[in-house]
């Protein structure tokens, strides 16, 4: 699947608390995979480390029922320039929005 950068640590590093995935409509079930990247090319396997996975169930768009958020706790520091990358296992119709809660340190 497509690999997306969801967070990049600033020049002084960063702390990330959690990732929240939200369906944007009707989707088949899939799996979210989250990687730490050392700031290098994500095409080089040695630059990436799979740190967690989460099942995302099938969803159906509704105008009368809320779509639940799917939270993945993180609670760790990232060195300067490191990135969080995510991908999903199967093609979905509507997609997902990924939000990282955290922030870069400043001196």
Backbone as JSON Lines, residues from 0, in Angstrom:
{"i":0,"aa":"X","n":[0.81,-1.19,0.0],"ca":[0.0,0.0,0.0],"c":[0.85,1.26,0.0]}
{"i":1,"aa":"X","n":[0.21,2.36,-0.08],"ca":[0.86,3.65,-0.05],"c":[1.37,3.95,1.35]}
{"i":2,"aa":"X","n":[2.57,4.48,1.44],"ca":[3.16,4.87,2.72],"c":[3.01,6.38,2.87]}
{"i":3,"aa":"X","n":[2.45,6.8,4.01],"ca":[2.27,8.23,4.27],"c":[3.03,8.64,5.51]}
{"i":4,"aa":"X","n":[3.67,9.81,5.45],"ca":[4.31,10.38,6.62],"c":[3.22,11.07,7.44]}
{"i":5,"aa":"X","n":[3.07,10.68,8.72],"ca":[2.04,11.28,9.55],"c":[2.63,12.23,10.6]}
{"i":6,"aa":"X","n":[3.97,12.18,10.79],"ca":[4.59,13.08,11.75],"c":[6.09,13.11,11.49]}
{"i":7,"aa":"X","n":[6.69,14.3,11.62],"ca":[8.14,14.46,11.53],"c":[8.61,15.25,12.75]}
{"i":8,"aa":"X","n":[9.57,14.7,13.47],"ca":[10.12,15.39,14.64],"c":[10.93,16.61,14.2]}
{"i":9,"aa":"X","n":[10.85,17.66,14.99],"ca":[11.58,18.89,14.69],"c":[13.06,18.77,15.03]}
{"i":10,"aa":"X","n":[13.77,19.9,14.94],"ca":[15.22,19.95,15.11],"c":[15.68,19.54,16.51]}
{"i":11,"aa":"X","n":[14.81,19.64,17.51],"ca":[15.16,19.26,18.88],"c":[14.49,17.96,19.32]}
{"i":12,"aa":"X","n":[13.92,17.22,18.38],"ca":[13.22,15.98,18.71],"c":[11.76,16.26,19.03]}
{"i":13,"aa":"X","n":[11.04,15.2,19.41],"ca":[9.59,15.35,19.65],"c":[9.11,14.26,20.6]}
{"i":14,"aa":"X","n":[7.89,14.47,21.09],"ca":[7.21,13.46,21.89],"c":[5.86,13.22,21.24]}
{"i":15,"aa":"X","n":[5.49,11.94,21.06],"ca":[4.2,11.6,20.47],"c":[3.39,10.79,21.47]}
{"i":16,"aa":"X","n":[2.16,11.2,21.69],"ca":[1.29,10.57,22.67],"c":[0.45,9.45,22.07]}
{"i":17,"aa":"X","n":[-0.22,9.73,20.94],"ca":[-1.09,8.72,20.34],"c":[-1.38,9.06,18.89]}
{"i":18,"aa":"X","n":[-1.86,8.05,18.18],"ca":[-2.36,8.2,16.81],"c":[-3.85,7.89,16.86]}
{"i":19,"aa":"X","n":[-4.66,8.71,16.21],"ca":[-6.09,8.45,16.09],"c":[-6.42,8.3,14.61]}
{"i":20,"aa":"X","n":[-7.03,7.16,14.27],"ca":[-7.48,6.89,12.9],"c":[-8.99,7.03,12.86]}
{"i":21,"aa":"X","n":[-9.48,7.74,11.86],"ca":[-10.93,7.9,11.69],"c":[-11.29,7.6,10.24]}
{"i":22,"aa":"X","n":[-12.29,6.75,10.07],"ca":[-12.79,6.43,8.74],"c":[-13.47,7.66,8.15]}
{"i":23,"aa":"X","n":[-13.3,7.87,6.84],"ca":[-13.97,8.99,6.18],"c":[-15.18,8.52,5.37]}
{"i":24,"aa":"X","n":[-15.62,7.29,5.62],"ca":[-16.81,6.77,4.93],"c":[-16.86,5.26,4.99]}
{"i":25,"aa":"X","n":[-17.39,4.65,3.95],"ca":[-17.53,3.2,3.88],"c":[-16.22,2.57,3.44]}
{"i":26,"aa":"X","n":[-15.7,1.67,4.26],"ca":[-14.43,0.99,3.99],"c":[-14.53,-0.48,4.35]}
{"i":27,"aa":"X","n":[-13.76,-1.31,3.67],"ca":[-13.6,-2.71,4.07],"c":[-12.62,-2.76,5.23]}
{"i":28,"aa":"X","n":[-12.58,-3.88,5.93],"ca":[-11.63,-4.06,7.03],"c":[-10.2,-4.05,6.48]}
{"i":29,"aa":"X","n":[-9.29,-3.54,7.29],"ca":[-7.88,-3.49,6.9],"c":[-7.03,-3.46,8.16]}
{"i":30,"aa":"X","n":[-5.74,-3.33,7.99],"ca":[-4.83,-3.2,9.12],"c":[-3.98,-1.95,8.9]}
{"i":31,"aa":"X","n":[-3.81,-1.18,9.97],"ca":[-2.92,-0.02,9.96],"c":[-1.57,-0.47,10.49]}
{"i":32,"aa":"X","n":[-0.51,-0.13,9.79],"ca":[0.85,-0.44,10.25],"c":[1.6,0.87,10.43]}
{"i":33,"aa":"X","n":[2.26,1.0,11.59],"ca":[2.97,2.22,11.93],"c":[4.46,1.92,12.04]}
{"i":34,"aa":"X","n":[5.27,2.72,11.37],"ca":[6.73,2.55,11.32],"c":[7.41,3.81,11.86]}
{"i":35,"aa":"X","n":[8.57,3.62,12.5],"ca":[9.49,4.72,12.76],"c":[10.5,4.72,11.62]}
{"i":36,"aa":"X","n":[10.75,5.9,11.07],"ca":[11.74,6.08,10.01],"c":[12.84,7.0,10.54]}
{"i":37,"aa":"X","n":[14.09,6.69,10.24],"ca":[15.22,7.46,10.78],"c":[15.49,8.76,10.04]}
{"i":38,"aa":"X","n":[14.59,9.17,9.18],"ca":[14.76,10.42,8.42],"c":[15.29,10.18,7.03]}
{"i":39,"aa":"X","n":[15.69,8.94,6.73],"ca":[16.18,8.58,5.4],"c":[15.04,8.16,4.49]}
{"i":40,"aa":"X","n":[15.37,7.69,3.33],"ca":[14.38,7.24,2.35],"c":[13.56,6.08,2.91]}
{"i":41,"aa":"X","n":[12.24,6.17,2.8],"ca":[11.42,5.06,3.28],"c":[11.47,3.86,2.33]}
{"i":42,"aa":"X","n":[12.1,4.02,1.16],"ca":[12.27,2.91,0.23],"c":[13.4,1.97,0.65]}
{"i":43,"aa":"X","n":[14.22,2.4,1.6],"ca":[15.32,1.57,2.12],"c":[14.83,0.91,3.4]}
{"i":44,"aa":"X","n":[14.68,-0.41,3.38],"ca":[14.1,-1.14,4.51],"c":[14.83,-0.86,5.82]}
{"i":45,"aa":"X","n":[16.15,-0.71,5.79],"ca":[16.93,-0.5,7.01],"c":[16.62,0.84,7.69]}
{"i":46,"aa":"X","n":[15.96,1.76,6.99],"ca":[15.61,3.06,7.57],"c":[14.3,3.01,8.35]}
{"i":47,"aa":"X","n":[13.59,1.89,8.3],"ca":[12.25,1.8,8.88],"c":[12.17,0.66,9.88]}
{"i":48,"aa":"X","n":[11.34,0.88,10.9],"ca":[11.11,-0.17,11.89],"c":[9.61,-0.22,12.21]}
{"i":49,"aa":"X","n":[9.0,-1.38,11.97],"ca":[7.59,-1.56,12.3],"c":[7.45,-1.55,13.82]}
{"i":50,"aa":"X","n":[6.64,-0.63,14.35],"ca":[6.51,-0.55,15.81],"c":[5.15,-0.98,16.33]}
{"i":51,"aa":"X","n":[4.13,-0.94,15.48],"ca":[2.8,-1.34,15.96],"c":[1.86,-1.56,14.78]}
{"i":52,"aa":"X","n":[0.8,-2.32,15.06],"ca":[-0.26,-2.57,14.08],"c":[-1.6,-2.47,14.79]}
{"i":53,"aa":"X","n":[-2.64,-2.15,14.03],"ca":[-3.98,-2.07,14.6],"c":[-4.99,-2.46,13.52]}
{"i":54,"aa":"X","n":[-5.92,-3.35,13.87],"ca":[-6.99,-3.72,12.95],"c":[-7.99,-2.58,12.86]}
{"i":55,"aa":"X","n":[-8.35,-2.23,11.63],"ca":[-9.4,-1.24,11.38],"c":[-10.57,-2.01,10.77]}
{"i":56,"aa":"X","n":[-11.7,-2.09,11.49],"ca":[-12.83,-2.88,11.0],"c":[-13.53,-2.22,9.81]}
{"i":57,"aa":"X","n":[-14.36,-3.0,9.15],"ca":[-15.19,-2.45,8.08],"c":[-16.09,-1.36,8.66]}
{"i":58,"aa":"X","n":[-16.29,-0.31,7.89],"ca":[-17.14,0.8,8.33],"c":[-18.18,1.11,7.26]}
{"i":59,"aa":"X","n":[-19.3,1.66,7.68],"ca":[-20.37,2.05,6.75],"c":[-20.75,3.49,7.04]}
{"i":60,"aa":"X","n":[-20.73,4.31,6.0],"ca":[-21.1,5.71,6.14],"c":[-22.53,5.81,6.66]}
{"i":61,"aa":"X","n":[-22.76,6.67,7.62],"ca":[-24.1,6.88,8.18],"c":[-24.31,8.35,8.44]}
{"i":62,"aa":"X","n":[-25.5,8.81,8.19],"ca":[-25.87,10.2,8.51],"c":[-26.54,10.3,9.87]}
{"i":63,"aa":"X","n":[-26.68,9.15,10.57],"ca":[-27.33,9.18,11.89],"c":[-26.52,8.49,12.99]}
{"i":64,"aa":"X","n":[-25.39,7.91,12.64],"ca":[-24.55,7.26,13.65],"c":[-23.09,7.67,13.45]}
{"i":65,"aa":"X","n":[-22.43,8.0,14.55],"ca":[-21.03,8.44,14.47],"c":[-20.1,7.28,14.16]}
{"i":66,"aa":"X","n":[-19.02,7.59,13.45],"ca":[-17.94,6.62,13.23],"c":[-17.01,6.7,14.44]}
{"i":67,"aa":"X","n":[-16.68,5.59,15.05],"ca":[-15.8,5.66,16.22],"c":[-14.35,5.94,15.82]}
{"i":68,"aa":"X","n":[-13.6,6.61,16.72],"ca":[-12.16,6.75,16.48],"c":[-11.44,5.48,16.91]}
{"i":69,"aa":"X","n":[-10.32,5.21,16.28],"ca":[-9.48,4.06,16.64],"c":[-8.15,4.62,17.1]}
{"i":70,"aa":"X","n":[-7.83,4.4,18.39],"ca":[-6.65,5.01,18.99],"c":[-5.53,4.0,19.19]}
{"i":71,"aa":"X","n":[-4.32,4.42,18.86],"ca":[-3.13,3.62,19.06],"c":[-2.21,4.41,20.0]}
{"i":72,"aa":"X","n":[-2.05,3.96,21.25],"ca":[-1.17,4.69,22.17],"c":[0.27,4.61,21.71]}
{"i":73,"aa":"X","n":[1.01,5.71,21.87],"ca":[2.41,5.74,21.47],"c":[3.29,6.05,22.69]}
{"i":74,"aa":"X","n":[3.22,7.26,23.21],"ca":[3.94,7.64,24.44],"c":[5.44,7.39,24.37]}
{"i":75,"aa":"X","n":[6.09,7.98,23.38],"ca":[7.55,7.88,23.3],"c":[8.13,9.12,22.62]}
{"i":76,"aa":"X","n":[9.43,9.31,22.81],"ca":[10.15,10.41,22.18],"c":[10.73,9.97,20.84]}
{"i":77,"aa":"X","n":[10.81,10.91,19.93],"ca":[11.44,10.68,18.63],"c":[12.65,11.59,18.5]}
{"i":78,"aa":"X","n":[13.78,11.07,18.03],"ca":[14.94,11.93,17.78],"c":[14.66,12.94,16.67]}
{"i":79,"aa":"X","n":[15.46,13.98,16.64],"ca":[15.33,15.02,15.62],"c":[15.32,14.42,14.22]}
{"i":80,"aa":"X","n":[14.37,14.86,13.4],"ca":[14.3,14.43,12.01],"c":[13.67,13.07,11.77]}
{"i":81,"aa":"X","n":[13.42,12.29,12.82],"ca":[12.77,11.0,12.64],"c":[11.3,11.21,12.27]}
{"i":82,"aa":"X","n":[10.72,10.22,11.61],"ca":[9.35,10.33,11.13],"c":[8.52,9.13,11.58]}
{"i":83,"aa":"X","n":[7.22,9.33,11.63],"ca":[6.27,8.23,11.78],"c":[5.6,8.05,10.43]}
{"i":84,"aa":"X","n":[5.63,6.83,9.93],"ca":[5.02,6.49,8.64],"c":[3.9,5.5,8.89]}
{"i":85,"aa":"X","n":[2.85,5.57,8.1],"ca":[1.8,4.57,8.22],"c":[1.36,4.11,6.84]}
{"i":86,"aa":"X","n":[0.81,2.92,6.84],"ca":[0.25,2.33,5.63],"c":[-0.91,1.45,6.05]}
{"i":87,"aa":"X","n":[-1.81,1.17,5.14],"ca":[-2.89,0.22,5.43],"c":[-2.73,-0.98,4.51]}
{"i":88,"aa":"X","n":[-3.22,-2.13,4.98],"ca":[-2.98,-3.39,4.3],"c":[-3.77,-3.62,3.03]}
{"i":89,"aa":"X","n":[-5.0,-3.13,2.98],"ca":[-5.85,-3.35,1.8],"c":[-6.38,-2.02,1.28]}
{"i":90,"aa":"X","n":[-6.74,-2.0,0.03],"ca":[-7.33,-0.8,-0.56],"c":[-8.72,-0.58,0.01]}
{"i":91,"aa":"X","n":[-8.97,0.65,0.44],"ca":[-10.29,1.0,0.98],"c":[-10.92,2.07,0.09]}
{"i":92,"aa":"X","n":[-12.24,2.14,0.1],"ca":[-12.94,3.06,-0.81],"c":[-12.87,4.51,-0.35]}
{"i":93,"aa":"X","n":[-13.19,4.78,0.91],"ca":[-13.3,6.17,1.37],"c":[-12.03,6.69,2.0]}
{"i":94,"aa":"X","n":[-11.25,5.83,2.63],"ca":[-10.0,6.25,3.24],"c":[-10.12,6.5,4.73]}
{"i":95,"aa":"X","n":[-8.99,6.85,5.32],"ca":[-8.86,7.14,6.74],"c":[-8.07,8.41,6.92]}
{"i":96,"aa":"X","n":[-8.4,9.16,7.97],"ca":[-7.61,10.31,8.38],"c":[-6.83,9.9,9.61]}
{"i":97,"aa":"X","n":[-5.53,10.17,9.61],"ca":[-4.66,9.84,10.73],"c":[-4.22,11.14,11.39]}
{"i":98,"aa":"X","n":[-4.38,11.21,12.71],"ca":[-3.97,12.39,13.47],"c":[-3.03,11.95,14.58]}
{"i":99,"aa":"X","n":[-1.9,12.63,14.67],"ca":[-0.94,12.37,15.74],"c":[-1.11,13.45,16.8]}
{"i":100,"aa":"X","n":[-1.17,13.03,18.06],"ca":[-1.18,13.96,19.18],"c":[0.21,13.95,19.78]}
{"i":101,"aa":"X","n":[0.83,15.1,19.81],"ca":[2.19,15.23,20.32],"c":[2.76,16.52,19.77]}
{"i":102,"aa":"X","n":[4.07,16.67,19.87],"ca":[4.68,17.87,19.35],"c":[6.18,17.84,19.47]}
{"i":103,"aa":"X","n":[6.8,18.74,18.72],"ca":[8.25,18.85,18.73],"c":[8.71,19.68,19.91]}
{"i":104,"aa":"X","n":[9.88,19.36,20.43],"ca":[10.48,20.14,21.5],"c":[11.08,21.41,20.91]}
{"i":105,"aa":"X","n":[11.18,22.44,21.74],"ca":[11.88,23.67,21.35],"c":[12.78,24.08,22.49]}
{"i":106,"aa":"X","n":[13.88,24.71,22.15],"ca":[14.81,25.17,23.18],"c":[14.47,26.59,23.58]}
